Structure formats: C-alpha cells, structure tokens
Amino acid sequence: MAHSAGHLIVKQLTASGIERVYSVPGESFLDVLDGLYDSDITNVVARHEGGAAFMALAEGRLTGKPGIALVTRGPGAANAQIAIHTAYQDQTPLVLMIGLVPVADRNRESFQEFDPHAWFGSTAKKVVILDDADSAAELVDDALFTAASGRPGPVVIGLPEDVLTHLTEQEPVRPRPAASPAPGTAQMAELKALLDRAERPLFVLGGDGWRDGTGPALAEWAAAAHVPVTTDFRAYDAIPHASSSYVGSLGYGRSDALARRFDEADLLVFVGAVRSDVLSDGYRIGFGATTVVVSPDASLLGHSGRVDLQIVSTPANFVPLLPPRAGALTDWCSEARDEHLEFRTPSAHEDSGVDLYQAMKVLEETTRGEAVVTYGAGNHAIWAGRYLTHELPNSLVAPRNGAMGVGVPAAVASALIFPERTVVTVAGDGCFMMNGQELATAVGYGAKVHAIVVDNGCFATIREHQEAHYPDRPSGTHLTNPDFAALGRAYGLHGETVRTTEEFAPALNRALASSTGSVIHVITDPETRAPSTS
C-alpha cells in the first residue's frame, strides 16, 4: 500500500516505541504533521524550538530512548541547535528532524535555506538528508540506533519538503536494538587485582546509563567493599544518596575535601564517565592514579590522561559482575562520607531576603529525594545540586554543558513522562526567562510543574567572575525582572512571592498542594552568590 514518506516516518517512530515527539510546526514538514494526526504518538507543541528540543533532551535523559524534536528549516533549526550541543556533550540520545527546502531549491539561497552538514557536523553523531522516499523508514531507524548506541548523542535528519510527499510502498523496518557491550572475564579479573591492591580507590559514576536497579546495586557493592563513590557533574541521580558509600559530586560546586580525595586516590574507576574538564577542575586534579574506564564508548571521547584498563561495557552489564574486594577500607570511605554529610548540611545565614541555605533544606525535607528535579545553568543550580538529594534513578535533568534555559522545558517533559511524580524546577531569574514561556505548554498538556524562581536581579555566575577579576566594575550582568508569581498566575498556575525565609515553607506546601502546578518567586539578597566549597 502506497503512503507518503512523511507518513512512513511516523509509522517507523511508532514501530520503534516512540510515545511523544516535541515540535514547533513549520510548513516545511507538513506531511509529517499530517501523519501524526492519526497516530498514537503525542505531538507536544512547544512555544520555541529551543524549548521543544530541550524537552526531547529530557525525554532521552529520563527514558534511555532517543527524544524526538521536529522543527522547521533555517531559523527553527538555529533555535534548536543549543540542544544538539547539550546532547552531544551530555551523552544523551536525541534525534532532531528538520524540514528543509525542496530539492530543486537547494544551493540557490532560497527562503530559510541552510546546510545541515555545515551547521551540525561538529556537534552531532551523524547528519543525514532524506533524498529518497523509499529509504525513509531505514533512515529513521538508523538515526534512532545511532543516537542510542555506544556513546549516546544527537542525530540530525534533514527532511526536504517535497520528498516528504513522495509516495512509497515501503513499510516500517524492524527496529535495530542498540548494542549492549559487557565486560570479559579476564578484564574483571584484572579489575579485581587492582581493587585488592588499592589503598585509596574511588569510583566515579556518570553518563545516562543508571536506570532501574543499576545504581542501587552499585551502592550495595560499594558499601560492602567500603569503596567511596562520587558522581560526575550533574549525574547526581546515578546512585542513591542515602548509601553509606556516596561521598558527593565532582565538578562545579564540589567540596574542597572531595577534590582532595579525588586527587589523592591511588585507583580511579570511572563508570559511564570520563576524566573530563569540569570533573577534573580544568584538567588539574585526579591524574596521578591508576585509571580504569568503563564505558560503552570504545573511543573514550572526552577522556584525558592515563588509562590502565579499559572495559567496553554499559553500567548495567558491568555492575552485576563486580567482584568482592579483599581488605578493609573503612576509614578511607567513612571519612569521605562524613565530609560529604557535613558539606551538604545547610547552615543559617543572615542575608536579606530568603536564605537559600534554609530554602533548600525545606525543599529537601519536603521532597525527600523522590522528586524529579530540573534546572539549567547558573548559581541557582549550585544550590540545588549541593543540597537536594536523589534516591531514585531518572530524577535529574540538568545540562552538563552549562546551557541556560533547560529547566522549565525539561520539567514539562518530565511531568509528561512521570505524571505520578512531583516535578520541581529550580530556576534562576536569568535562566527562567530563556524558556519560561514553556509553562504554557505545561498547562496545555496537563503537565504539573512546580517552578521555584530564584531572583537576585543579575546573572550571578558571571557577576561572581567579575567580582574576582574586575572588582567594583559590574558590567552587562544586571537583570530587570517581572513579577514571576503574577506571570505564573497568568498561565493559570498557583503563584506566590516569598520575601523572607519564614515564608518559604508554607508557600511551598501550598504550591505542591495546588492542582495545576505553581510558580514561587523567591526574592534573595542581590549579593548572594554560590555557596562556599570549603
């Protein structure tokens, strides 16, 4: 039976188990939109292509299946490009489909024309163009397979407007499963020998492969072996934080004590992570130890420094094969754990406005590590990363590449994926305004999102750098903000403004009890920066 290439694309997505796509409509891919009309796939229509693509990023992060975003040519593709860079550096599976000019209009500077290979070639795993309607199903299947295989990442598919309407008698193909490499017996024996000899081992977890029971199983092994476990920047939900072996996270906002232990370790075992820039304080610490890297990426893209043992494996296949460790390391592990617990215990401060130490303590005690938490980039994210715990897998979406504007759209997708869970986005005033309009999308699709907007009237991270390098000369970092609570109410959400620390807890309780979702506008001291790392 003949159907259009655009309809075949939708049929292939359906055959691959895709439940949602995120889009901003464009005339360049009308036939795909028409195919979605009769499908079981929910088309979540966002208000900005960056928001749609960040929603797809969250879908990939939380489910392991590539998130799908559909945008139009030229300007639409440009707006979505931020999520491609994020997915590439964050190792998150994502497929971006972009409508293109008709084939006959190529290379003529036609309306909204651009070169997908030139734009995305350095930040996507693969860029392909649909030039033959008969290959539509295979092209989509290959994109999904590539995005999820090895080191996960983004794939871009260009969809010429005219080719989408061409008829084909091809049917969906059988989806190819992503490879799931596992360790060899000899490799695990070598790892056991390294573990048994080590006096100061440290596991470093990262990536997106910590679903189901993988993190809890690693925590159980580490507790029995008295081996401390840390996580990469914004991979905080890889392991339950209640584990006696969890000692905090590396990267921006890490404790000085953990950085010293990372640098003093005599054996580093990276699982799903690599020794990268942020994790190693700009390639300055953690380079002297014997190094084991466990990753599905055989090329170890982004890893710096020595590799004494490489194990090509997913975390899910590696963790069950971990051998028992001989010897005791109780002091090395317990002291690191104590340092972490002290570091993440908030203290009271006499700042004007809301004390973020106490606000994060209230939020933690209320959600108890079970909420899905999202945030973008900025000093507000350091507070959430330090003081909010994660006891469940798939409970954090935050950009490891430092992209602003992720929090709200990621929260929308999170609430659609997990409608039974509490979803909280902690947003800075600058970060919120980049994609805060996606609260309209949340309301439109019944996604219950709670936004806590930290308002200090500036781009605080940059202001902090200015204060260090150009004291008394703030420039280009001031913000003029709206009434965020009133903005939330305008979207149909519960909205409150909190000006004192004492007001925060009752406001949070009222917000979480609302049936629609909420916005809490938290006024903080303009001089408040990130918490100290000491």
Protein Blocks (a to p, Z undefined) as FASTA:
>chain_A
ZZdfklmmmmmmmmnopabdcddddfklmmmmmmmmmmmbdcdddfbfklmmmmmmmmmm
mnopacdddddehjlmmmmmmmmmmmmmnopacddddddddfklgonlpghiacfklmmm
mmcfbdcddfbfklmmmmmmmmmmmmmgojaddddddddfklmmpccfbdcddddddddd
dddfklmmmmmmmmmmpmbdcdddedjklghjlmmmmmmmmmmnopacdddehilmmpcf
kbmkbgbjedehiafklmmmmmmpcbdcdehiacdfklnnoolgoklbccddddfblnlg
oiacjdfbdcdddfklmmmmpccdedjfklmmmmmmmmmmmmmmccddfbehjdfklmmm
mmmmmnnopaccdddedjklmmmmmmpccfbghibccdfkopghklmmmmmmmmmmmmmb
ccdddddfklmmmmmmmmmmmmmnopacddddddehiafklmmmmmmmmghiaghkaccd
ddfklmmmmnopacdddfbfklmmmmmmmmmmpmnbpcddddddfkbccddfZZ
